């Protein structure tokens, strides 16, 4: 799967949730600029960003980023809160 496919997956999951980028930014606690950069793949996200993004989208991190060495379970993260 190409890197462009991953950026499209972020956008795809966001749109499936009926969210605008600003809504995803608020829900995840990430900046709007970060959401935009992730969708156009300007940088590799940190584990914390992946966890926040997945939690806001109600999915597992490895659904978007299966190439991560140790995906963080969004469900596990929510359970710790």
Z-matrix of the N, CA and C atoms (Angstrom, degrees):
N
C 1 1.457
C 2 1.521 1 108.44
N 3 1.322 2 116.61 1 131.94
C 4 1.457 3 120.53 2 -177.36
C 5 1.522 4 111.16 3 -78.01
N 6 1.328 5 115.32 4 161.67
C 7 1.465 6 120.69 5 177.22
C 8 1.526 7 109.63 6 -59.38
N 9 1.323 8 117.87 7 -38.73
C 10 1.461 9 119.87 8 178.95
C 11 1.530 10 110.46 9 -60.11
N 12 1.308 11 117.22 10 -34.63
C 13 1.460 12 120.44 11 178.17
C 14 1.529 13 110.62 12 -62.75
N 15 1.348 14 117.31 13 -38.21
C 16 1.461 15 120.02 14 178.79
C 17 1.518 16 111.17 15 -66.07
N 18 1.323 17 117.55 16 -43.02
C 19 1.454 18 119.31 17 179.63
C 20 1.524 19 109.17 18 -64.09
N 21 1.326 20 117.02 19 -37.69
C 22 1.456 21 119.85 20 177.38
C 23 1.517 22 111.42 21 -65.79
N 24 1.329 23 117.59 22 -31.26
C 25 1.468 24 121.08 23 178.97
C 26 1.523 25 110.87 24 -67.69
N 27 1.312 26 117.91 25 -38.94
C 28 1.467 27 120.49 26 177.32
C 29 1.524 28 108.86 27 -59.90
N 30 1.295 29 115.92 28 -50.11
C 31 1.470 30 121.60 29 178.94
C 32 1.528 31 110.27 30 -60.51
N 33 1.330 32 116.12 31 -43.42
C 34 1.465 33 121.44 32 -179.20
C 35 1.533 34 111.28 33 -60.88
N 36 1.327 35 117.24 34 -48.19
C 37 1.464 36 120.22 35 179.15
C 38 1.528 37 110.91 36 -63.43
N 39 1.312 38 117.13 37 -39.80
C 40 1.472 39 120.99 38 179.23
C 41 1.518 40 109.94 39 -62.63
N 42 1.326 41 116.67 40 -46.10
C 43 1.459 42 120.33 41 -178.51
C 44 1.527 43 111.48 42 -67.81
N 45 1.332 44 117.20 43 -35.06
C 46 1.474 45 120.07 44 176.38
C 47 1.526 46 111.26 45 -59.80
N 48 1.323 47 114.98 46 -33.45
C 49 1.463 48 120.12 47 178.19
C 50 1.526 49 111.67 48 -81.24
N 51 1.347 50 116.11 49 -3.73
C 52 1.459 51 120.47 50 -179.28
C 53 1.519 52 112.26 51 70.61
N 54 1.332 53 116.13 52 29.13
C 55 1.460 54 121.28 53 -175.62
C 56 1.519 55 111.41 54 -103.35
N 57 1.315 56 114.70 55 144.77
C 58 1.456 57 121.47 56 168.82
C 59 1.522 58 106.65 57 -88.10
N 60 1.330 59 116.60 58 163.77
C 61 1.465 60 119.74 59 179.71
C 62 1.528 61 111.00 60 -56.65
N 63 1.306 62 117.60 61 -41.37
C 64 1.467 63 120.44 62 -178.81
C 65 1.531 64 110.93 63 -64.53
N 66 1.321 65 117.22 64 -36.24
C 67 1.465 66 120.59 65 178.11
C 68 1.523 67 111.10 66 -67.91
N 69 1.325 68 116.73 67 -39.24
C 70 1.459 69 120.35 68 176.86
C 71 1.528 70 110.24 69 -66.51
N 72 1.308 71 116.23 70 -38.73
C 73 1.468 72 120.35 71 177.95
C 74 1.527 73 109.99 72 -60.12
N 75 1.310 74 117.33 73 -46.66
C 76 1.467 75 121.17 74 -179.96
C 77 1.523 76 110.72 75 -64.64
N 78 1.334 77 116.76 76 -46.59
C 79 1.466 78 121.00 77 -177.62
C 80 1.527 79 112.66 78 -64.61
N 81 1.324 80 116.51 79 -33.48
C 82 1.466 81 120.10 80 -176.68
C 83 1.521 82 113.09 81 -92.59
N 84 1.339 83 116.91 82 -16.29
C 85 1.457 84 119.70 83 -175.64
C 86 1.522 85 112.73 84 79.53
N 87 1.331 86 116.12 85 8.38
C 88 1.463 87 121.31 86 177.17
C 89 1.526 88 108.30 87 -94.42
N 90 1.298 89 116.81 88 156.81
C 91 1.456 90 119.20 89 179.23
C 92 1.524 91 110.38 90 -73.88
N 93 1.323 92 114.94 91 157.08
C 94 1.456 93 119.97 92 175.91
C 95 1.528 94 110.27 93 -59.97
N 96 1.318 95 116.53 94 -38.09
C 97 1.465 96 120.78 95 177.90
C 98 1.533 97 110.80 96 -61.18
N 99 1.336 98 116.71 97 -39.78
C 100 1.468 99 120.61 98 179.00
C 101 1.521 100 110.76 99 -64.83
N 102 1.327 101 116.92 100 -44.47
C 103 1.468 102 120.26 101 178.69
C 104 1.519 103 109.50 102 -59.61
N 105 1.331 104 116.33 103 -46.06
C 106 1.461 105 120.16 104 179.06
C 107 1.519 106 111.18 105 -60.37
N 108 1.314 107 117.01 106 -45.43
C 109 1.476 108 120.38 107 -179.37
C 110 1.526 109 111.49 108 -63.90
N 111 1.318 110 116.62 109 -38.14
C 112 1.466 111 119.41 110 177.73
C 113 1.526 112 110.99 111 -64.06
N 114 1.315 113 115.93 112 -40.66
C 115 1.458 114 119.09 113 -178.49
C 116 1.520 115 112.74 114 -70.42
N 117 1.307 116 117.76 115 -24.57
C 118 1.461 117 119.72 116 176.87
C 119 1.525 118 111.14 117 -107.44
N 120 1.311 119 115.29 118 7.01
C 121 1.465 120 124.38 119 173.34
C 122 1.524 121 113.55 120 56.21
N 123 1.321 122 114.93 121 54.40
C 124 1.460 123 119.49 122 176.24
C 125 1.523 124 112.36 123 -85.03
N 126 1.323 125 118.01 124 -14.31
C 127 1.452 126 120.29 125 178.07
C 128 1.516 127 110.34 126 -159.01
N 129 1.315 128 115.39 127 160.37
C 130 1.462 129 122.13 128 176.25
C 131 1.527 130 108.16 129 -81.74
N 132 1.319 131 119.37 130 125.77
C 133 1.461 132 121.17 131 -176.68
C 134 1.529 133 112.42 132 -72.20
N 135 1.320 134 114.99 133 149.83
C 136 1.462 135 120.38 134 174.99
C 137 1.527 136 108.70 135 -73.76
N 138 1.327 137 116.37 136 164.85
C 139 1.468 138 120.59 137 176.84
C 140 1.524 139 110.70 138 -58.33
N 141 1.335 140 116.06 139 -40.12
C 142 1.465 141 120.40 140 179.89
C 143 1.514 142 112.18 141 -63.86
N 144 1.326 143 116.58 142 -39.78
C 145 1.468 144 120.55 143 178.25
C 146 1.524 145 111.08 144 -66.85
N 147 1.312 146 116.25 145 -41.06
C 148 1.464 147 120.48 146 178.41
C 149 1.521 148 109.85 147 -62.76
N 150 1.318 149 116.60 148 -44.41
C 151 1.462 150 121.05 149 179.61
C 152 1.533 151 110.76 150 -62.17
N 153 1.324 152 117.13 151 -46.00
C 154 1.464 153 121.46 152 -179.33
C 155 1.520 154 111.34 153 -63.77
N 156 1.316 155 116.32 154 -42.81
C 157 1.456 156 121.72 155 179.97
C 158 1.528 157 110.50 156 -63.69
N 159 1.309 158 116.70 157 -48.37
C 160 1.469 159 121.01 158 -179.57
C 161 1.524 160 111.03 159 -63.06
N 162 1.314 161 117.02 160 -41.40
C 163 1.458 162 120.76 161 179.29
C 164 1.528 163 110.54 162 -62.26
N 165 1.326 164 117.03 163 -44.65
C 166 1.464 165 121.08 164 -179.92
C 167 1.525 166 111.60 165 -64.68
N 168 1.326 167 116.93 166 -31.32
C 169 1.466 168 121.73 167 179.88
C 170 1.528 169 112.28 168 -90.92
N 171 1.340 170 116.34 169 -3.02
C 172 1.466 171 122.48 170 -179.94
C 173 1.531 172 111.95 171 58.23
N 174 1.335 173 114.39 172 45.58
C 175 1.461 174 121.48 173 177.62
C 176 1.524 175 108.46 174 -135.64
N 177 1.311 176 116.03 175 172.06
C 178 1.455 177 120.92 176 174.81
C 179 1.527 178 108.99 177 -86.37
N 180 1.327 179 117.64 178 143.65
C 181 1.472 180 120.24 179 -179.80
C 182 1.521 181 113.99 180 -54.11
N 183 1.319 182 117.39 181 -38.10
C 184 1.463 183 118.56 182 -177.03
C 185 1.531 184 113.27 183 -73.79
N 186 1.333 185 117.44 184 -4.98
C 187 1.455 186 119.56 185 172.95
C 188 1.534 187 110.47 186 -71.40
N 189 1.324 188 116.44 187 -28.90
C 190 1.455 189 120.90 188 177.76
C 191 1.520 190 110.63 189 -97.34
N 192 1.329 191 115.86 190 -44.19
C 193 1.463 192 122.26 191 -172.96
C 194 1.530 193 111.15 192 -119.18
N 195 1.330 194 118.81 193 70.12
C 196 1.464 195 120.36 194 -177.77
C 197 1.523 196 113.81 195 -66.96
N 198 1.323 197 117.16 196 -9.54
C 199 1.457 198 120.57 197 -178.93
C 200 1.520 199 112.84 198 -85.35
N 201 1.333 200 118.47 199 -5.61
C 202 1.460 201 120.30 200 179.61
C 203 1.520 202 109.93 201 -66.03
N 204 1.334 203 116.24 202 141.78
C 205 1.459 204 119.96 203 -177.72
C 206 1.526 205 112.10 204 -65.74
N 207 1.329 206 116.56 205 -45.80
C 208 1.454 207 121.15 206 -178.20
C 209 1.526 208 108.31 207 -131.21
N 210 1.339 209 117.33 208 84.70
C 211 1.452 210 118.61 209 -179.49
C 212 1.524 211 110.75 210 -60.02
N 213 1.296 212 115.57 211 141.94
C 214 1.464 213 121.95 212 179.11
C 215 1.520 214 106.95 213 -93.82
N 216 1.297 215 117.00 214 130.17
C 217 1.441 216 120.83 215 179.38
C 218 1.525 217 109.80 216 -76.10
N 219 1.320 218 117.02 217 121.90
C 220 1.456 219 120.69 218 177.80
C 221 1.527 220 109.89 219 -65.20
N 222 1.320 221 116.35 220 -34.55
C 223 1.455 222 119.75 221 178.56
C 224 1.520 223 110.38 222 -65.17
N 225 1.326 224 117.17 223 -40.63
C 226 1.458 225 121.22 224 177.40
C 227 1.508 226 110.38 225 -64.80
N 228 1.313 227 116.94 226 -41.01
C 229 1.467 228 120.68 227 179.86
C 230 1.515 229 110.63 228 -63.64
N 231 1.334 230 117.26 229 -41.92
C 232 1.468 231 120.34 230 179.07
C 233 1.511 232 110.84 231 -66.30
N 234 1.322 233 117.79 232 -34.89
C 235 1.461 234 121.50 233 179.87
C 236 1.524 235 111.85 234 -65.74
N 237 1.339 236 116.77 235 -29.00
C 238 1.457 237 121.41 236 -179.59
C 239 1.523 238 112.15 237 -76.57
N 240 1.343 239 116.87 238 -19.17
C 241 1.467 240 120.42 239 -176.72
C 242 1.495 241 112.47 240 -74.12
